[in-house]
Amino acid sequence: MSFKKILPVLKETLDHLEFETTTPLQKKVLSTIKSGANVFGIGPEGSGKSTAIVLSVIQKLKGEASGDAPRAIILVKDKAEALALKEKFEVFSKPTDLRIYCIYDEYKIDAQREEIYIGTDILIATVKRLNKLYFLNSIHLADIQLICIEDAQFLIRQNTYNEVLRLGESVDKCQFAVFADEYDSRLKRFENSFMFDALKFEV
């Protein structure tokens, strides 16, 4: 693994899953995210972007539940991607008490407000539903430590790019990790807006 000081509970899980080696992209981004730097991770499908997010978030949150408000947000394309990523998180976080919750458009917003209120550590969200809940004062962002975007290309297709920019401007002292298949000038806008001194790794 690329972590110099990996959480013991995470190491045990990786050993149990026989997760012995990292992909080239994971090797480049994992320790950098752990250091606290903003990161662009660029690579094709199968390069390990989603797993890099999962491992980085668990490590960042020290594998422990804390408080009621989310401390990490992962933005995804749609409900299917949200549920798939939640399933992956549950595999790697099984020995921990981290609370993982998904919000997406195809679910009653009032129910999501109530369930978020109960408490969550990791919030996997579609952009439009996250923004709706935020402007309804149903999501507290003051405790956010890390915001990840699983596949930044979808922001262009869904015309939600500016909503993410506004979200980035709404949090203080937060780390960002943006993953995509390729890097272009539109992603560069993230760096100009809030991903200052971001490091870019591409495979």
C-alpha positions as CSV (number, residue, x, y, z in Angstrom):
1,M,0.0,0.0,0.0
2,S,1.0,3.6,-0.5
3,F,-0.1,4.7,3.0
4,K,3.0,5.1,5.2
5,K,0.8,4.9,8.3
6,I,-2.4,3.0,7.4
7,L,-5.1,2.6,9.9
8,P,-4.8,-0.9,11.6
9,V,-8.4,-1.6,11.0
10,L,-8.1,-0.8,7.3
11,K,-4.9,-2.8,7.0
12,E,-6.7,-5.8,8.5
13,T,-9.5,-5.4,6.0
14,L,-7.2,-5.1,3.1
15,D,-5.3,-8.2,4.2
16,H,-8.6,-10.1,4.6
17,L,-9.6,-9.1,1.1
18,E,-6.1,-10.0,-0.2
19,F,-5.7,-6.5,-1.4
20,E,-1.9,-6.7,-1.8
21,T,-1.0,-4.1,-4.5
22,T,-2.2,-0.8,-5.7
23,T,-2.9,0.3,-9.3
24,P,-0.4,2.9,-10.7
25,L,-3.0,5.6,-10.2
26,Q,-3.8,4.6,-6.6
27,K,-0.1,4.5,-5.8
28,K,0.2,8.1,-6.9
29,V,-2.9,9.5,-5.3
30,L,-3.4,7.7,-2.0
31,S,-0.5,9.1,0.0
32,T,-1.0,12.5,-1.5
33,I,-4.7,12.6,-0.4
34,K,-3.6,11.4,3.0
35,S,-1.1,14.3,3.2
36,G,-4.0,16.8,2.9
37,A,-3.3,18.1,-0.6
38,N,-6.0,18.7,-3.2
39,V,-5.7,16.1,-6.0
40,F,-6.8,15.4,-9.6
41,G,-6.7,11.7,-10.3
42,I,-6.9,11.1,-14.1
43,G,-7.2,7.6,-15.5
44,P,-9.4,5.3,-17.7
45,E,-12.0,3.0,-16.4
46,G,-10.4,0.2,-14.4
47,S,-7.6,2.3,-13.1
48,G,-8.9,2.1,-9.5
49,K,-10.4,5.6,-9.1
50,S,-13.4,4.4,-7.0
51,T,-11.3,2.3,-4.7
52,A,-8.9,5.1,-4.2
53,I,-11.8,7.3,-3.0
54,V,-13.1,4.6,-0.6
55,L,-9.7,4.0,1.0
56,S,-8.8,7.7,1.2
57,V,-12.1,8.6,2.9
58,I,-11.9,5.8,5.5
59,Q,-8.3,6.8,6.3
60,K,-9.2,10.5,6.4
61,L,-12.0,9.8,8.9
62,K,-9.8,7.5,11.0
63,G,-12.4,4.7,10.6
64,E,-14.5,6.1,13.3
65,A,-18.0,7.6,13.5
66,S,-18.1,11.1,15.0
67,G,-20.8,13.7,15.6
68,D,-24.0,13.9,13.5
69,A,-23.0,15.9,10.4
70,P,-21.2,14.4,7.4
71,R,-17.4,14.8,7.3
72,A,-16.9,13.5,3.8
73,I,-19.0,13.9,0.6
74,I,-18.6,12.0,-2.6
75,L,-20.5,13.3,-5.6
76,V,-21.7,10.8,-8.2
77,K,-23.6,10.7,-11.5
78,D,-26.8,9.0,-10.5
79,K,-28.6,6.6,-8.1
80,A,-27.0,3.5,-9.6
81,E,-23.5,5.0,-9.1
82,A,-24.4,6.1,-5.5
83,L,-25.6,2.6,-4.5
84,A,-22.6,0.9,-6.2
85,L,-20.2,3.1,-4.3
86,K,-22.0,2.6,-1.1
87,E,-21.7,-1.2,-1.5
88,K,-18.0,-0.8,-2.0
89,F,-17.7,1.4,1.0
90,E,-19.5,-1.2,3.1
91,V,-17.0,-3.9,2.1
92,F,-13.9,-1.9,3.1
93,S,-15.5,-0.2,6.2
94,K,-17.2,-3.3,7.6
95,P,-15.0,-3.5,10.8
96,T,-15.6,0.2,11.5
97,D,-18.6,2.1,12.8
98,L,-18.6,4.6,10.0
99,R,-22.1,5.6,8.9
100,I,-22.6,5.8,5.1
101,Y,-25.7,7.3,3.5
102,C,-26.8,7.9,-0.1
103,I,-29.0,10.8,-1.4
104,Y,-30.3,10.9,-4.9
105,D,-33.3,12.3,-6.8
106,E,-35.4,9.2,-6.9
107,Y,-36.2,9.1,-3.2
108,K,-38.5,11.3,-1.0
109,I,-36.7,14.4,0.1
110,D,-38.4,14.5,3.4
111,A,-37.3,11.0,4.3
112,Q,-33.8,11.9,3.3
113,R,-33.9,15.0,5.6
114,E,-35.0,12.8,8.5
115,E,-32.4,10.1,7.9
116,I,-29.5,12.5,7.5
117,Y,-30.6,14.2,10.8
118,I,-30.0,10.9,12.6
119,G,-26.3,11.2,11.8
120,T,-23.9,10.2,9.0
121,D,-20.2,10.3,8.4
122,I,-20.0,9.7,4.7
123,L,-22.5,11.2,2.3
124,I,-22.7,9.8,-1.3
125,A,-24.8,12.2,-3.3
126,T,-26.0,13.3,-6.7
127,V,-25.3,17.0,-7.2
128,K,-28.9,18.3,-7.6
129,R,-30.3,16.5,-4.6
130,L,-27.3,17.6,-2.4
131,N,-27.9,21.2,-3.3
132,K,-31.7,20.9,-2.6
133,L,-31.0,19.5,0.8
134,Y,-28.3,22.1,1.5
135,F,-30.6,25.0,0.6
136,L,-33.3,23.5,2.8
137,N,-30.8,23.7,5.7
138,S,-30.8,19.9,6.0
139,I,-27.1,19.4,5.5
140,H,-24.5,21.0,7.8
141,L,-21.2,21.5,5.9
142,A,-19.1,23.0,8.7
143,D,-17.5,19.6,9.5
144,I,-16.7,18.5,6.0
145,Q,-13.1,17.4,5.7
146,L,-13.0,15.9,2.2
147,I,-15.1,16.3,-0.9
148,C,-14.5,13.8,-3.8
149,I,-16.0,13.6,-7.3
150,E,-16.0,10.1,-8.7
151,D,-16.3,10.9,-12.4
152,A,-16.1,14.6,-13.1
153,Q,-17.2,14.2,-16.7
154,F,-20.8,13.8,-15.6
155,L,-20.9,17.3,-14.3
156,I,-20.7,18.6,-17.9
157,R,-23.3,16.3,-19.3
158,Q,-25.8,17.0,-16.5
159,N,-25.1,20.8,-16.5
160,T,-24.3,20.7,-12.8
161,Y,-20.8,22.1,-13.0
162,N,-21.7,25.5,-11.5
163,E,-23.6,23.9,-8.7
164,V,-20.4,22.1,-7.6
165,L,-18.5,25.3,-7.9
166,R,-21.0,27.0,-5.5
167,L,-20.7,24.0,-3.1
168,G,-16.9,24.4,-3.1
169,E,-17.3,28.0,-2.2
170,S,-19.6,27.1,0.7
171,V,-17.1,25.1,2.7
172,D,-14.0,26.2,4.6
173,K,-10.7,24.4,5.0
174,C,-11.9,21.4,3.0
175,Q,-9.8,19.0,0.9
176,F,-10.9,18.1,-2.6
177,A,-10.1,15.0,-4.7
178,V,-11.5,15.1,-8.3
179,F,-11.3,12.0,-10.5
180,A,-12.0,11.8,-14.2
181,D,-11.1,9.8,-17.3
182,E,-9.3,12.8,-18.8
183,Y,-8.3,16.3,-17.8
184,D,-9.5,19.4,-19.7
185,S,-9.9,23.1,-19.4
186,R,-13.3,22.7,-17.7
187,L,-11.7,20.8,-14.8
188,K,-9.1,23.4,-14.6
189,R,-11.8,25.8,-13.4
190,F,-12.0,23.8,-10.2
191,E,-8.4,24.6,-9.4
192,N,-9.0,28.3,-10.2
193,S,-12.1,28.4,-8.0
194,F,-11.2,26.4,-4.9
195,M,-8.7,23.5,-5.6
196,F,-5.7,25.7,-4.9
197,D,-2.2,24.1,-5.4
198,A,-3.9,20.9,-6.6
199,L,-1.6,18.0,-7.6
200,K,-2.5,16.2,-10.9
201,F,-1.7,12.5,-11.4
202,E,-2.5,10.9,-14.7
203,V,-2.0,7.3,-16.0
